[in-house]
């Protein structure tokens, strides 16, 4: 099975409201693929359809040749698809290292005894520290999560997601609420992730999108308006009209 994530005719409707309509997309392995569009374009709904948060009204989701449309979220995680955890409620009182160790133990089936026996599992702690080093969080290993700057907390969310060993990492506005300097650092870390991890992300900051995405899909009104490289999207008059604005990229 390849790691390609794709959708065919994916749609979601609540009553008369069509949140997503006939979305057919392909996310190549290792891509840094951005989803952009105005508010209400259906971006977050689409991510929820990918992860199993919502059942589609019609259409299908595939990971490689495997139809995962009806799989629950935890089964999709086992197949390699994950999105960031909300650590502010789940891990706020723990240290960064404890949080990542817990996530790794969950993946390894050690979650029921991790707090008693983690000292006997040096490889778990070693894996956690290697992951923190990848995300430039080594110096924060013993920091309490809730005491950290918000940008660092978002990095910990990504660390927890990566602890599941994903093939597909889904990020819904990872830079939201983060000062520009921190958001740039966050995306530099995301861009440096191994290319065996496909990253699909929603982001409103077009500077970050055009700098870090290698593929962009534009959603408008729950439908795909267009898709292409950053240069192609920036030059598309339809995108300028409905979203980017001539003042920004004209």
C-alpha positions as CSV (number, residue, x, y, z in Angstrom):
1,X,0.0,0.0,0.0
2,X,1.3,3.4,-0.9
3,X,1.0,6.4,1.4
4,X,-1.0,8.5,-1.1
5,X,-4.1,10.1,0.4
6,X,-6.9,10.8,-2.0
7,X,-10.6,11.6,-2.1
8,X,-13.2,10.9,-4.7
9,X,-16.3,13.0,-4.9
10,X,-16.2,13.7,-1.2
11,X,-19.3,15.7,-0.1
12,X,-20.8,16.7,3.3
13,X,-24.3,18.1,3.7
14,X,-26.4,19.1,6.7
15,X,-30.0,19.6,5.7
16,X,-29.9,22.1,2.9
17,X,-26.3,23.3,3.7
18,X,-23.6,21.9,1.5
19,X,-20.3,22.2,3.4
20,X,-18.3,20.2,0.9
21,X,-19.3,19.3,-2.6
22,X,-17.7,16.7,-4.9
23,X,-14.1,17.2,-3.7
24,X,-11.6,15.0,-5.6
25,X,-8.0,15.5,-4.5
26,X,-4.7,13.7,-4.4
27,X,-2.1,14.3,-1.8
28,X,1.3,12.8,-2.9
29,X,3.6,11.2,-0.4
30,X,5.9,13.7,1.2
31,X,4.0,16.7,-0.1
32,X,3.5,20.0,1.9
33,X,0.0,20.7,0.7
34,X,-1.9,23.8,1.8
35,X,-5.7,24.2,1.8
36,X,-6.7,27.8,1.5
37,X,-9.9,29.8,1.0
38,X,-12.2,32.4,2.6
39,X,-14.0,31.8,5.8
40,X,-16.8,29.3,5.3
41,X,-15.0,27.6,2.4
42,X,-15.3,24.2,4.0
43,X,-11.6,23.6,4.8
44,X,-12.1,22.3,8.4
45,X,-15.0,20.2,7.4
46,X,-12.8,18.6,4.7
47,X,-10.1,17.8,7.3
48,X,-12.8,16.3,9.5
49,X,-13.9,14.1,6.7
50,X,-10.3,13.0,6.1
51,X,-9.8,12.1,9.7
52,X,-13.2,10.4,10.3
53,X,-14.5,13.2,12.5
54,X,-17.6,13.4,10.3
55,X,-19.1,10.7,8.0
56,X,-19.4,12.0,4.4
57,X,-22.8,12.3,2.8
58,X,-21.2,10.8,-0.3
59,X,-17.8,10.1,-1.8
60,X,-14.8,8.2,-0.5
61,X,-11.4,8.6,1.2
62,X,-8.5,6.4,0.3
63,X,-5.1,5.8,1.8
64,X,-3.2,4.1,-1.1
65,X,-5.7,1.6,-2.4
66,X,-7.4,1.1,0.9
67,X,-10.9,2.6,1.3
68,X,-10.9,4.2,4.7
69,X,-14.2,6.1,4.3
70,X,-16.0,4.2,7.1
71,X,-13.1,3.6,9.4
72,X,-13.3,5.3,12.9
73,X,-10.7,7.9,13.8
74,X,-8.5,5.6,15.9
75,X,-8.3,3.1,13.1
76,X,-7.1,5.8,10.7
77,X,-4.4,6.7,13.2
78,X,-3.2,3.1,13.2
79,X,-3.0,3.3,9.4
80,X,-0.8,6.4,9.7
81,X,-3.2,9.4,9.6
82,X,-3.3,11.9,12.5
83,X,-4.0,15.5,13.4
84,X,-2.7,17.6,16.3
85,X,-3.9,16.9,19.8
86,X,-5.5,19.7,21.9
87,X,-2.9,19.6,24.6
88,X,-4.3,22.6,26.5
89,X,-6.9,20.3,28.1
90,X,-5.2,16.9,27.9
91,X,-1.6,17.5,28.9
92,X,-1.5,21.0,30.4
93,X,-0.2,20.0,33.8
94,X,2.5,17.6,32.5
95,X,6.0,18.3,31.3
96,X,6.8,18.2,27.6
97,X,8.8,15.0,28.0
98,X,6.1,13.3,30.0
99,X,3.5,14.3,27.4
100,X,5.5,12.8,24.5
101,X,6.4,9.7,26.5
102,X,2.7,9.1,27.2
103,X,1.9,9.5,23.5
104,X,4.6,7.0,22.5
105,X,3.5,4.5,25.2
106,X,-0.1,4.8,23.8
107,X,1.2,3.9,20.4
108,X,3.2,1.0,21.8
109,X,0.3,-0.3,23.9
110,X,2.0,0.6,27.2
111,X,-0.5,3.3,28.2
112,X,-1.9,1.4,31.2
113,X,1.4,1.0,32.9
114,X,3.6,3.8,31.5
115,X,3.7,5.8,34.7
116,X,4.8,2.8,36.8
117,X,7.4,1.3,34.4
118,X,8.6,4.1,32.1
119,X,12.0,4.1,33.8
120,X,12.3,0.5,32.6
121,X,11.7,1.5,29.0
122,X,14.8,3.6,28.1
123,X,14.0,3.3,24.5
124,X,10.7,5.2,25.0
125,X,12.5,8.1,26.6
126,X,15.2,8.0,24.0
127,X,12.6,8.1,21.2
128,X,10.8,11.0,22.9
129,X,14.0,13.0,23.3
130,X,14.9,12.4,19.6
131,X,11.5,13.7,18.6
132,X,11.9,16.8,20.8
133,X,15.3,17.4,19.2
134,X,13.7,17.2,15.7
135,X,11.2,19.9,16.8
136,X,13.8,22.0,18.6
137,X,12.2,21.4,21.9
138,X,15.0,19.7,23.8
139,X,15.5,22.7,26.1
140,X,11.8,22.6,27.0
141,X,11.7,18.9,27.9
142,X,11.1,19.5,31.6
143,X,8.9,22.5,31.2
144,X,5.2,22.3,32.2
145,X,3.2,22.6,29.0
146,X,0.7,25.3,30.3
147,X,3.6,27.5,31.3
148,X,5.1,27.7,27.8
149,X,4.6,30.3,25.1
150,X,1.7,29.5,22.9
151,X,3.9,28.9,19.9
152,X,5.9,26.3,21.8
153,X,2.7,24.7,22.9
154,X,1.7,24.3,19.2
155,X,5.0,22.6,18.6
156,X,4.3,20.2,21.4
157,X,0.9,19.4,19.8
158,X,2.9,18.5,16.6
159,X,5.3,16.4,18.7
160,X,2.4,14.4,20.2
161,X,1.0,13.9,16.7
162,X,4.3,12.7,15.4
163,X,4.7,10.3,18.3
164,X,2.0,8.2,16.6
165,X,4.4,7.7,13.6
166,X,2.1,9.2,11.0
167,X,2.4,8.9,7.3
168,X,-0.1,11.8,6.9
169,X,-0.1,14.8,9.3
170,X,-3.1,17.1,9.2
171,X,-2.8,20.6,10.7
172,X,-5.7,23.0,11.0
173,X,-4.3,26.5,11.2
174,X,-1.2,25.6,13.2
175,X,0.0,29.2,13.4
176,X,-3.3,30.6,14.6
177,X,-2.8,33.0,17.5
178,X,1.0,32.9,17.3
179,X,3.1,36.0,16.8
180,X,4.6,36.2,13.4
181,X,8.2,35.5,14.5
182,X,7.0,32.3,16.3
183,X,4.8,31.2,13.4
184,X,7.8,31.4,11.0
185,X,9.8,29.3,13.4
186,X,6.9,26.8,13.7
187,X,6.6,26.4,9.9
188,X,10.4,26.1,9.5
189,X,10.2,23.1,11.8
190,X,7.2,21.7,9.9
191,X,9.0,22.1,6.6
192,X,12.0,20.3,8.0
193,X,10.1,17.2,8.9
194,X,11.2,14.0,7.1
195,X,9.7,13.7,3.6
196,X,8.2,10.3,4.5
197,X,5.6,12.4,6.3
198,X,2.9,14.1,4.1
199,X,1.7,17.4,5.6
200,X,-1.7,18.8,4.7
201,X,-2.4,22.1,6.4
202,X,-5.0,24.9,6.6
203,X,-3.5,28.3,6.9
204,X,-4.8,31.9,6.5
205,X,-1.3,33.6,6.5
206,X,-0.6,33.7,2.8
207,X,3.1,34.6,3.5
208,X,3.5,31.2,5.2
209,X,1.5,29.3,2.6
210,X,3.5,30.7,-0.3
211,X,6.8,30.1,1.4
212,X,6.3,26.6,2.7
213,X,3.7,24.8,0.6
214,X,4.7,23.0,-2.6
215,X,1.1,22.4,-3.6
216,X,-2.0,24.6,-2.9
217,X,-5.7,23.8,-3.2
218,X,-8.2,26.7,-3.1
219,X,-11.6,25.9,-1.7
220,X,-14.5,28.3,-2.2
221,X,-18.1,27.6,-1.1
222,X,-17.2,24.0,-0.3
223,X,-15.9,23.3,-3.7
224,X,-12.4,23.1,-5.3
225,X,-11.8,26.3,-7.2
226,X,-8.3,25.4,-8.4
227,X,-5.1,23.6,-7.5
228,X,-1.5,24.2,-8.4
229,X,2.0,25.3,-7.4
230,X,2.4,28.5,-5.4
231,X,3.4,30.3,-8.5
232,X,0.3,29.1,-10.4
233,X,-2.0,30.0,-7.5
234,X,-0.5,33.5,-7.1
235,X,-1.0,34.2,-10.8
236,X,-4.5,32.8,-11.1
237,X,-7.0,35.7,-11.6
238,X,-9.9,33.7,-10.1
239,X,-8.0,33.2,-6.9
240,X,-7.1,36.9,-6.8
241,X,-10.7,37.8,-7.2
242,X,-12.2,35.6,-4.6
243,X,-9.5,35.4,-2.0
244,X,-6.0,36.8,-2.3
245,X,-7.0,40.3,-3.6
246,X,-5.2,42.4,-6.2
247,X,-3.6,44.5,-3.5
248,X,-1.7,41.5,-2.0
249,X,-0.5,39.8,-5.1
250,X,-1.4,42.1,-8.0
